[in-house]
Amino acid sequence: MVGSNDRRQTTEGRRQKADDGRQGAVIRHPSSESEPSSVIRRPSPAKLRTEESREDIAKSYQKARAFHREGRLPDAGMWYDKVIAMDPGHVEALNNRGVLHLHHKDYRAARKCFEKAIRLKPDYVDPYYNLACVSAATNQVKQGLRYLGKAVAMGPGVKGWARQDPDLDPLRTSPRFNVIVKDKE
């Protein structure tokens, strides 16, 4: 019989803190009447990602990138979606999926992808720059300049991108744009 102080559970699939403080599902299997039950620990879902699944994610991401480079955007989008389904925290796939949404003028979906990438990895410069592009496309000049300023502060190489990117043309009308992208002498 399991006592009230014993935190292990006899029901499969119930997540509990085990006696040693580890998180995971615990399954008790009776080995015999006279011996205590044997305990099998299942790792929590976060720990279930195996080397094999990480490789699957990496291969899928590389396929998506290859399709993207080849201009096969529907295929790239499908593969980015697969990567995100396997790993919702894959910030590069989120960012690139957002780029595809931006290309198709689905600004709401693009913004959502970029904002999620930023929440997951605040020091990743690309989604800030891409949010500047979304803001420019939706005539939100002040917001676009803020995102561009943040991107430039994070990575000075962004200035070169910004000077040449036609997506940022709506921001060029502001004198602040030139201040942001100007090289320090």
C-alpha positions in Angstrom: 0.0 0.0 0.0 1.2 3.5 -0.8 1.3 5.7 2.2 0.2 9.3 2.2 3.8 10.5 2.7 5.0 8.6 -0.3 4.7 11.0 -3.3 5.1 8.4 -5.9 2.0 7.5 -7.8 0.7 4.1 -9.0 -1.1 5.6 -12.0 0.8 5.7 -15.3 1.3 9.1 -16.8 0.8 11.2 -13.7 3.6 13.7 -13.3 4.9 14.1 -9.7 7.9 15.1 -7.9 9.6 11.9 -6.9 11.2 11.3 -3.5 14.5 12.6 -4.8 13.0 15.8 -6.1 13.2 15.0 -9.8 10.3 15.8 -12.1 8.9 13.0 -14.2 6.2 10.4 -14.5 6.6 7.5 -12.1 5.2 4.1 -12.7 5.2 1.5 -10.0 5.3 -2.1 -11.0 4.7 -4.7 -8.3 7.5 -7.2 -8.4 6.1 -9.6 -5.8 4.0 -9.5 -2.6 7.0 -9.6 -0.3 9.3 -7.1 -2.2 8.7 -3.4 -2.6 7.5 -2.3 -6.0 10.1 -1.5 -8.7 10.0 2.0 -10.0 10.5 3.1 -13.6 11.0 6.8 -14.1 10.0 8.4 -17.4 11.8 11.6 -18.2 9.7 14.8 -18.4 8.7 15.8 -22.0 11.3 18.5 -22.1 14.0 15.9 -21.7 12.5 13.5 -24.3 14.2 15.3 -27.2 16.7 12.8 -28.3 19.8 13.3 -30.3 17.9 11.8 -33.2 15.0 14.3 -32.9 17.5 17.2 -32.8 19.0 15.8 -36.0 15.6 15.6 -37.6 15.0 19.2 -36.6 18.3 20.3 -38.0 17.8 18.4 -41.3 14.3 19.8 -41.7 15.6 23.3 -41.1 18.3 22.9 -43.7 15.7 21.7 -46.2 13.6 24.8 -45.5 16.6 27.0 -45.9 17.6 25.3 -49.2 14.0 25.7 -50.6 14.0 29.4 -49.4 17.3 30.1 -51.2 16.0 28.4 -54.3 12.9 30.6 -54.3 10.6 27.7 -53.6 8.8 29.6 -51.0 5.7 27.3 -50.5 8.0 24.4 -49.9 10.2 26.5 -47.6 7.1 27.6 -45.6 6.0 24.0 -45.3 9.4 22.9 -43.9 9.7 25.9 -41.6 6.3 25.0 -40.2 7.4 21.4 -39.7 10.5 22.6 -37.8 8.3 24.9 -35.6 5.9 22.0 -34.9 8.8 19.9 -33.8 10.5 22.7 -31.9 8.3 25.7 -31.1 11.3 27.5 -29.7 13.4 27.4 -33.0 13.9 31.1 -33.3 15.7 30.9 -36.7 12.7 29.0 -38.2 10.3 31.5 -36.6 12.2 34.4 -38.0 12.5 32.9 -41.5 8.8 31.9 -41.5 8.0 35.5 -40.6 10.1 36.6 -43.6 8.0 34.4 -45.9 4.8 36.0 -44.4 6.3 39.4 -45.0 7.0 38.5 -48.6 3.4 37.5 -49.0 2.2 40.7 -47.3 0.7 38.8 -44.4 2.0 41.4 -42.0 0.0 40.2 -39.0 1.4 36.7 -39.2 4.9 38.1 -39.9 4.8 40.3 -36.8 3.6 37.4 -34.7 6.6 35.2 -35.8 9.1 38.0 -35.2 7.7 38.9 -31.8 7.7 35.3 -30.7 11.4 35.0 -31.8 12.3 38.1 -29.8 10.5 36.7 -26.7 12.4 33.5 -27.0 15.8 35.1 -27.8 15.9 38.8 -27.0 19.5 39.2 -28.3 18.7 37.9 -31.8 19.0 40.9 -34.1 17.2 39.6 -37.2 13.6 39.7 -35.9 14.1 43.4 -34.8 15.2 44.3 -38.2 12.4 42.4 -39.8 9.9 44.1 -37.5 11.3 47.4 -38.8 10.4 46.1 -42.3 6.9 45.1 -41.3 6.4 48.5 -39.6 7.6 50.3 -42.8 5.3 48.2 -44.9 2.3 49.2 -42.7 3.3 52.9 -42.6 4.2 52.8 -38.9 7.3 54.9 -39.3 8.0 55.8 -35.6 7.7 52.1 -34.6 9.8 51.1 -37.6 12.6 53.5 -36.6 12.5 52.2 -33.0 13.0 48.6 -34.2 15.7 49.7 -36.7 17.5 51.6 -34.0 17.3 48.6 -31.7 18.7 46.3 -34.5 21.5 48.7 -35.3 22.4 49.0 -31.6 22.6 45.2 -31.4 24.6 44.7 -34.6 26.3 47.6 -36.4 26.4 45.5 -39.6 22.6 46.1 -39.8 23.4 49.7 -41.1 24.6 48.3 -44.4 21.5 46.2 -44.8 19.3 49.2 -44.0 21.0 51.5 -46.4 20.2 49.1 -49.3 16.9 47.5 -48.3 14.0 48.8 -50.4 11.6 47.5 -47.7 12.7 50.4 -45.5 12.0 53.1 -48.1 9.0 54.4 -46.1 11.4 55.1 -43.2 13.8 57.0 -45.3 11.6 60.1 -45.3 12.4 60.6 -41.6 15.6 62.5 -40.8 16.0 60.0 -37.9 16.6 57.2 -40.5 19.9 58.9 -41.6 21.0 59.3 -38.0 20.4 55.6 -37.3 22.2 54.3 -40.3 25.0 56.9 -40.4 28.5 55.6 -39.8 30.4 57.2 -36.9 33.4 59.1 -38.1 
